[in-house]
Amino acid sequence: MRNNINPNGYKQRAVKLIQERKYDEAIIEYDNLLRVKGENPDVYVLRGECYYFKHDFDAALADYTRAIQLQPDFAKAYRYRGETYYKKADLEAALADYTAAIALDQSSAEAYQRRAQIFFLQDQYHKVIEDCTQAINLDPDFPFVFHYRGRAYYEIGEFEKAVADFTAEISLYADFPVDETGEALEKRGKAYAMLGSLDRAILDYDESIRINPEAASSYYHRALAYMNKDNPELYQYKLALEDLNKTSELDPDCKWVYKWRGDLYGHLGEFDKAIADLTKAVKLFPKDSYILFLRGIMWRNKNNHEKALADFSKALKLDPKNALILRERGVIHRVWQRNFEMALADFTQAIEVHPEDPETWGLRGLTFYATGDFQRAISDLTEAIRLNPEDADYYDSRGDLFLETNAWALAIADFNKAVALDGDQEEAVYKRGIAYHRNGDYQKAIADYEAVLKWHINRDFKAEVAARLRAAKGGRW
């Protein structure tokens, strides 16, 4: 009979029952152990684990709390109670318990790692990095810690360090193609993408998908990587479309697909499909100005300038200082509505927001040109040239203005630059010929006119050039 009340027998049976996941029976053994042995903090922690495993978190909390009451310096009890609070989404209580556990025992890598998780959920990324670093110093073979520190580095924009941590995590998962490896590869791919290494990002997404073909987010981010490449090829846009369609198939709740697939359809010239997706995206994200902007671009591409203008204006109500949207609305006002006053207002505001954009300076300059304000037009085109001295069109347009203001030498210099930057500029050569002609340099005018006539130009243009050539050969204007 004495063996039946041996405390070690209760404990041994409980351990075996836990291994068999028979938690209710294990709890009975610990009940008996407490009855025979009396209150004991270790037993309360062990029984609390059983309650935790069967998701009876309130009972688990009661046992851990009693263990702490009996032994206030019991670090393990604080750690386990912190984990239980975490499961109940009581992050503040969990944080307090992990902090208490660490204060009592600085040797537990798990306590630092668990506290780091909470700091991550609270967006306290520098604290995440501190705790994960402490955990790594204690246990460098703990992949989950590298995972969270990598994510924290990513969130604060230290992408190279994020890549290093995800690489360390992946190496610790070596030879185990588990879901965690796939997630780490995806996270590293995102960090590579932020560093501009899109090809390396795509390789990581490829491997993530190989490990887990159901990883919708890997397909999604691979699609974005294809789209963000410099001057993507048509086949890359098509691959991106396949990935976004796969994302939608695997995760119908991924609402962002509509936004980027709409953008993608636009690149593929399928404007109706683009508008359909972007219209869904507008309903899902009514405060996202970029979606309205994209839909405006699609309407513009379909020559529906009224709807384009409406979308640009709605977008600007949400984001009134968006220089790109202001510029594009200005183009609608200038080119399609011939409303130069409104166009100038948009271009001017865009320049105030983003004064380093040469395109907006150029557009405002052309608008001043259209209103007859040649000096302001010249000034704006000069600024556009300063910001982008390799664009032949700016020199060509400013050369036109110098022709208008009888500044022949300046016009010739600009047309020379336009031709030097872009040899396929028959109009610039022709206008340079006019400048030479008006300046009395007939031989150079004749050379330019004859050069233009050798190009494939339409009949009316050819007749105009031929007439000027005859005049120049006759020594007259």
Beta strands, then each sheet from edge to edge (+ up, - down):
end
